[in-house]
Amino acid sequence: MPELYERIENLCKERGVNITVMCSACGIPRASLSDFKSGRKKTLSAKTLSIIADYFDISVDYLYGKESDENALKVALFGGDTVVTDEMWTEVKRYAEFIKERENGNK
C-alpha cells in the first residue's frame, strides 16, 4: 500500500471519519483512492491531493511526508478536537519543555 494512502487513511482515523466519508465530503470518487491503494492507479492528481489537504487543513507537502503538520499534532494530542486555542497549544509546549528539562536533570 502506498505511503501516501496510509497517511490519508491515518488522517481519517485521527479525525474519526472513514475514507468513504472523506471522499464524499470532498467530492472525490472513492474508486480513485481504492485504485491508488491497490496499485491500479500510480498517483493521485494534484487537484485531488489539494482537495484532500484542504479537507484536513494541512499542506500537500504534509500528505507526502515532506513536513510535519502542527494542526495534525494538535488534533492527535487533543483527541480529535479541532478547536485548539493558541493558549492551549502554548501550555502543551511548555509542559513538553518541563518534561524534557526534568529528564535531562535526572541524567
C-alpha positions in Angstrom: 0.0 0.0 0.0 1.4 3.4 -0.9 2.7 5.5 1.9 0.6 8.4 0.7 -2.6 6.3 1.0 -1.6 5.2 4.5 -1.1 8.9 5.5 -4.6 9.7 4.2 -6.0 6.7 6.0 -4.3 7.7 9.3 -5.6 11.3 9.0 -9.1 9.9 8.5 -8.7 7.7 11.7 -7.4 10.7 13.6 -10.4 12.8 12.6 -12.9 9.9 13.2 -14.0 9.5 9.6 -13.5 6.8 7.2 -12.1 7.1 3.7 -15.6 6.8 2.1 -17.0 9.7 4.2 -13.9 11.8 3.4 -14.2 11.2 -0.3 -17.9 12.0 -0.3 -17.3 15.3 1.6 -14.6 16.2 -0.8 -16.5 15.2 -4.0 -13.8 12.7 -4.9 -14.7 9.3 -6.3 -14.0 6.6 -3.7 -12.8 4.4 -6.6 -9.8 6.8 -7.2 -8.4 6.0 -3.8 -9.3 2.3 -4.0 -7.4 2.1 -7.3 -4.5 4.0 -5.8 -4.4 1.8 -2.8 -4.4 -1.4 -4.9 -1.8 -0.1 -7.4 -4.2 0.1 -10.3 -3.6 3.8 -10.3 0.0 5.0 -9.7 -0.7 8.5 -8.4 -3.4 10.9 -7.4 -3.9 14.2 -9.3 -2.7 17.5 -7.9 -6.3 18.6 -7.7 -7.3 15.6 -5.7 -4.4 16.0 -3.4 -5.2 19.7 -2.9 -8.8 18.9 -2.1 -7.8 16.3 0.4 -5.2 18.6 2.0 -7.9 21.3 2.3 -10.3 18.9 3.9 -7.8 18.1 6.6 -6.5 21.7 6.8 -2.9 20.5 6.0 -0.5 21.1 3.2 0.0 18.8 0.3 3.7 18.5 1.4 2.4 17.1 4.6 0.5 14.4 2.7 3.7 13.5 1.0 5.6 13.4 4.4 7.8 16.3 3.5 6.9 18.4 6.5 5.4 18.0 9.9 2.0 19.5 10.5 1.2 21.2 13.7 -2.5 21.0 13.1 -2.4 17.2 12.8 -0.3 17.1 16.0 -2.8 19.3 17.8 -5.8 17.1 16.7 -3.9 14.0 17.8 -3.0 15.4 21.2 -6.5 16.8 21.9 -8.3 13.6 21.0 -9.7 14.7 17.7 -10.8 18.1 18.9 -10.1 20.5 16.0 -10.5 23.6 18.2 -7.2 24.2 20.0 -6.6 27.7 21.1 -3.1 29.3 21.0 -3.1 29.3 24.8 -3.8 25.6 24.9 -1.1 24.9 22.4 1.4 27.1 24.3 0.6 25.3 27.5 1.3 21.9 25.9 4.6 23.1 24.5 5.6 24.5 28.0 4.7 21.1 29.6 6.8 19.3 27.0 9.7 21.6 27.8 9.2 20.9 31.5 9.3 17.1 31.0 12.4 17.5 28.8 14.2 19.6 31.4 13.2 17.2 34.2 14.5 14.2 32.3 17.8 16.0 31.4 18.2 16.9 35.1 17.9 13.2 36.1 20.9 12.1 34.0 
